[in-house]
Amino acid sequence: MIFEGHTVRVRDLKGMRYLVRLLAEPDREYHVLDLVAAETGRASRVDSGQVANLPHSALGDAGEILDARAKDAYRRRIAEFDDDIEQARTIGDAERLAQADAERDFLVRELARAFGLGGRGRRAASASERARAAVTRSVRQAMTKIGEHHPTLGEHLSHTIRTGTYCAYHPDPRAPAGWQF
C-alpha cells in the first residue's frame, strides 16, 4: 500500500483485506455481513440462494439484549443512584458518594453494551452483531499495525474509516488521498 509516496508493507491480516475493500470504494457503505461473506468466500451463497432476498436482520437472533421491563428497572436504579449521590453530596459523606458513584458508573457501562448508535437496542446472538464486533476488531488491529509503520497513514485511517453494522471509508473531499495497492 502506498500513501503520500511512502510504501507500507504489513503482513496479510483479515482486517487489511477489509480495509482494502473499503479504500477501493470511498463513501460506499458495506454491511458487515457482506464484508465477512466476501472474506470467507461465501458471497455466492449469500448473493444467490436461500438467503438472497432476506434482509440481514432476518438471519435470526435471540431478541433484544434488554426488554422493556429491564430497561425500566435500570432507569429506576440509576435514579436511585442519582438520589444517593445527591444526598451524599448534601451531607458531605465522601465514602457514600464514592460508592454510589462507582455503582452508577458500573451500571451505565453495562447498559452501554446493550445499546448501539442512536440508542437503538442491540440484539443478542445476532449474526450481524457478531460480525460487527469481529470486523471492527480486525479493522482496528490492522489500522494499529499500519500506524506503527506509517503514523500519518494510521492517523488518516483513524479519522476516515467508520466501523459498525455498516463500514465505510469517508475521506475528506478537501484533501483526497491517492492510493496505490
GISULJO-V875588 format. One record per helix or strand of 3 or more residues. SS is the DSSP state (H for helix, E for strand). FROM is the first residue (numbers start at 0). LEN is the number of residues. If there is no record, write none. Layout:
SS;FROM;LEN
SS;FROM;LEN
This chain:
H;13;11
H;31;9
H;42;5
H;55;4
H;67;24
H;93;20
H;116;3
H;126;23
H;150;10
E;165;4
